[in-house]
Amino acid sequence: MATTFQRARSEEQRALRSQAILDTAAAMLEEMPVADISLNELSRRVGLAKSNVLRYFDSREAVLLELAAASIREWLEHLAAELPSAVRRRAGFKRRAEQLAAAITDSLVERPVLCDLISAQASVLEHNVSVEAVRQHKLAALADAEVLAGLVRDALPELSAEDAWRYMAGAFLMTSALWAHARPPQAVLDIYAADERLAHMRLDFPVALADYLTTLAIGLHARAAG
């Protein structure tokens, strides 16, 4: 049951209440996919009426959008620390491309909530939010994209800045698409299991993502060399 609402009187109180909402949403995402998160249930768990949650966020989507941004920042910090040892500087380009793809893939597999948020971003999270919320999100996303592109260039300096940006965009797009296709409903899984002709249609997320990211890097490099 929601508690009696008391308006936050200071910026610190507002920040604490906003963080409580985000923390509650994050905990819910450990239990259920993005599609199952409702504003009613979020409000109930955080202990506020829905109208009071909306004092802090425009909508359910706005909560999840901010949570996605925080999750991406944490992921990028992890990659920045991990990649220098994961990608061997003296290895050839192809081997480094494989190592970079493996490191990115492994880090995403360890963060299923982030993958779910990335997968839902364009189709769900960026809808039903204010223009200002989207603007702030896109500015933050631009900064994050520049960080990831920089990490790609550190690992694969043969790529131009433009191609590192293409690789970065490809990493997000492939994650979004492959995550959704690799987690079909049970009926589809049953069909795959029952008919061996369809078995090869089932995607293995880490295998597919690592393969496609490696292929993308090699293709960008070959095109530039050509």
Secondary structure as GFF3:
##gff-version 3
##sequence-region A 1 226
A	DSSP	alpha_helix	11	29	.	.	.	ID=ss1
A	DSSP	three_ten_helix	34	36	.	.	.	ID=ss2
A	DSSP	alpha_helix	39	46	.	.	.	ID=ss3
A	DSSP	alpha_helix	50	53	.	.	.	ID=ss4
A	DSSP	alpha_helix	60	86	.	.	.	ID=ss5
A	DSSP	alpha_helix	93	109	.	.	.	ID=ss6
A	DSSP	alpha_helix	112	120	.	.	.	ID=ss7
A	DSSP	pi_helix	121	125	.	.	.	ID=ss8
A	DSSP	alpha_helix	131	155	.	.	.	ID=ss9
A	DSSP	alpha_helix	161	181	.	.	.	ID=ss10
A	DSSP	alpha_helix	186	194	.	.	.	ID=ss11
A	DSSP	three_ten_helix	196	201	.	.	.	ID=ss12
A	DSSP	alpha_helix	205	225	.	.	.	ID=ss13
###
